[in-house]
C-alpha cells in the first residue's frame, strides 16, 4: 500500500491520501481520544504520540500534531504505519453508528431566510468545500442570522492561520457576490 502525503496551509496538519475511499458519504473529526473512540482508525492514530486531531474526508485523512514540540519527522512515520496497518487489517474505518451527523436542529436560521440558506448551502457544496477539501479540511453550514453566515471549519482548516483570510476574503466575498443580503461570514 502506498500512502501519499501533502502539506496543508496549516503547518500543524498533514494530509494523508491512502489511495482509496476513507468515508464514502460523510466526514468525521476527532479532537481527542474520547471522540476518536467512535473509529478504530482514529483510535489507532490517537495512540501515536504527538497526534492531537484527526479528520476523515472522502479520500483523505488529515492528522494534526500536538503543539507540544512534536516534530513531523517523528510523528509522520508512525501515522503512516497506523494507517497502513488499519487498511490492511480490513477493519471498518468507523464503528457502528460512529459517523458524524448534522442534525437539522444543529442548524439555525429563520424560516423566512430559507431560500437564502439553500443558496448558501449550494455555494458551499459546489464551490467552497471542494477547494477546502483539497487543503485537507472541510467547512460546513451552521446558521444564518441577520446577514451573518455561521460556518464550522474542520480538519486542517480548524486552527489554521490562514482560515480567517479564507473566510473573509474568499468565502465572504463569494457569498456577497451571489447574495447581497450577506454582510459577514463567521467561524463558530
VMD Tcl script that draws the C-alpha trace (Angstrom):
set ca {
  {0.00 0.00 0.00}
  {1.32 3.43 -0.98}
  {0.14 6.43 1.02}
  {0.83 9.90 -0.33}
  {1.23 12.88 1.98}
  {0.60 16.52 1.25}
  {1.34 19.63 3.23}
  {-1.64 21.80 4.13}
  {-1.78 25.55 4.77}
  {-1.86 24.61 8.46}
  {1.73 23.71 9.45}
  {0.42 21.51 12.29}
  {-1.61 19.33 9.91}
  {-0.63 16.88 7.17}
  {-2.99 15.32 4.64}
  {-2.61 11.57 4.04}
  {-4.01 10.03 0.84}
  {-4.32 6.24 1.15}
  {-5.42 5.78 -2.49}
  {-8.87 4.55 -1.50}
  {-12.13 5.84 -0.11}
  {-11.88 6.67 3.57}
  {-15.50 7.72 4.18}
  {-17.93 7.38 1.30}
  {-20.80 9.57 2.45}
  {-19.86 11.67 5.43}
  {-16.95 13.15 7.33}
  {-15.55 12.56 10.80}
  {-13.49 14.70 13.12}
  {-11.96 13.83 16.48}
  {-10.08 16.35 18.58}
  {-9.44 13.99 21.49}
  {-9.13 10.29 22.26}
  {-12.69 10.12 23.60}
  {-14.17 11.31 20.29}
  {-11.73 9.05 18.43}
  {-13.25 6.00 20.14}
  {-16.02 6.12 17.50}
  {-13.47 4.98 14.91}
  {-10.92 2.17 15.07}
  {-8.68 4.13 12.68}
  {-8.95 7.36 14.69}
  {-8.20 5.42 17.88}
  {-5.08 3.96 16.27}
  {-3.97 7.41 15.16}
  {-4.52 8.90 18.62}
  {-2.32 6.12 20.02}
  {0.58 7.70 18.10}
  {2.47 10.07 20.43}
  {2.10 13.64 19.24}
  {-1.27 13.29 17.46}
  {-3.87 15.79 18.67}
  {-6.56 15.62 15.98}
  {-7.83 13.63 13.01}
  {-10.28 14.39 10.23}
  {-11.57 11.91 7.65}
  {-12.81 13.14 4.28}
  {-13.92 11.16 1.26}
  {-10.45 10.02 0.19}
  {-8.08 11.59 2.70}
  {-7.10 11.69 6.34}
  {-5.88 14.92 7.93}
  {-3.76 14.48 11.03}
  {-2.89 17.34 13.36}
  {0.14 17.12 15.60}
  {0.22 18.48 19.11}
  {1.68 21.90 19.76}
  {3.90 20.42 22.47}
  {7.01 20.46 20.34}
  {6.16 17.26 18.47}
  {8.02 17.09 15.19}
  {6.60 15.67 11.97}
  {9.89 13.78 11.49}
  {8.93 11.57 14.45}
  {5.13 11.61 14.11}
  {4.73 11.05 10.36}
  {6.27 7.53 10.11}
  {4.11 6.28 12.99}
  {0.98 7.81 11.41}
  {1.79 6.18 8.08}
  {2.26 2.85 9.85}
  {-1.06 3.16 11.72}
  {-2.96 4.00 8.52}
  {-1.34 1.18 6.57}
  {-1.92 -1.36 9.34}
  {-5.56 -0.33 9.65}
  {-6.41 -0.65 5.96}
  {-4.52 -3.93 5.62}
  {-6.45 -5.38 8.59}
  {-9.77 -4.93 6.80}
  {-11.32 -3.31 9.90}
  {-14.00 -0.66 9.29}
  {-12.97 2.98 9.44}
  {-15.94 3.79 11.68}
  {-17.52 1.78 14.47}
  {-21.21 1.03 14.05}
  {-23.14 4.30 14.47}
  {-19.96 6.35 14.73}
  {-20.43 8.70 11.76}
  {-20.82 12.43 12.21}
  {-24.33 13.50 11.51}
  {-25.50 17.06 11.25}
  {-28.96 17.04 12.69}
  {-31.36 19.65 11.34}
  {-31.58 21.02 14.90}
  {-27.84 21.78 14.75}
  {-28.54 24.48 12.17}
  {-30.22 27.76 12.95}
  {-31.92 30.24 10.66}
  {-35.27 31.97 10.32}
  {-37.68 30.13 8.05}
  {-38.12 33.40 6.12}
  {-34.46 33.05 5.06}
  {-34.93 29.54 3.67}
  {-34.18 30.49 0.04}
  {-31.01 32.35 1.08}
  {-29.86 29.35 3.14}
  {-30.48 26.99 0.21}
  {-28.26 29.19 -1.98}
  {-25.58 29.39 0.76}
  {-25.53 25.61 1.08}
  {-25.35 25.18 -2.70}
  {-22.41 27.59 -2.96}
  {-20.66 25.78 -0.10}
  {-21.19 22.38 -1.70}
  {-20.23 23.29 -5.27}
  {-17.57 26.00 -4.88}
  {-16.12 26.08 -1.38}
  {-15.98 22.55 0.03}
  {-14.09 21.03 -2.93}
  {-11.37 23.67 -2.62}
  {-11.16 23.34 1.15}
  {-11.01 19.53 0.89}
  {-8.01 19.98 -1.39}
  {-6.25 21.51 1.61}
  {-7.26 18.67 3.93}
  {-10.22 20.31 5.62}
  {-13.91 20.96 5.44}
  {-16.34 23.78 6.02}
  {-19.98 23.25 6.97}
  {-23.02 25.47 7.34}
  {-24.19 26.04 10.90}
  {-26.52 29.02 10.68}
  {-27.67 32.30 9.21}
  {-28.99 35.26 11.14}
  {-29.34 38.95 10.29}
  {-27.00 38.78 7.29}
  {-24.30 36.76 9.06}
  {-23.41 33.25 7.85}
  {-22.01 30.96 10.55}
  {-19.68 28.21 9.35}
  {-17.68 25.49 11.08}
  {-14.11 24.81 10.00}
  {-12.89 21.22 10.32}
  {-9.74 19.20 9.69}
  {-6.72 21.14 8.52}
  {-8.83 24.31 8.44}
  {-9.57 24.21 12.16}
  {-6.92 26.33 13.81}
  {-5.19 27.13 10.53}
  {-3.54 30.56 10.48}
  {-4.92 31.27 7.00}
  {-8.50 30.13 7.72}
  {-9.55 33.65 8.76}
  {-8.30 35.00 5.44}
  {-10.07 32.18 3.60}
  {-13.34 33.06 5.31}
  {-13.04 36.82 4.99}
  {-11.59 37.17 1.51}
  {-12.74 34.02 -0.20}
  {-15.99 32.70 1.19}
  {-17.43 36.02 2.37}
  {-16.75 37.71 -0.97}
  {-18.26 34.75 -2.85}
  {-21.43 34.88 -0.77}
  {-21.71 38.67 -1.07}
  {-21.37 38.39 -4.84}
  {-24.28 35.96 -5.17}
  {-26.28 37.09 -2.13}
  {-26.14 40.84 -1.45}
  {-28.04 40.28 1.84}
  {-25.00 38.51 3.30}
  {-22.98 41.04 5.34}
  {-20.42 38.79 7.02}
  {-19.14 35.24 7.47}
  {-18.05 33.99 10.90}
  {-16.46 30.77 12.07}
  {-18.03 29.04 15.05}
}
mol new
graphics top color blue
foreach p $ca { graphics top sphere $p radius 0.5 }
foreach p [lrange $ca 0 end-1] q [lrange $ca 1 end] { graphics top cylinder $p $q radius 0.2 }
display resetview
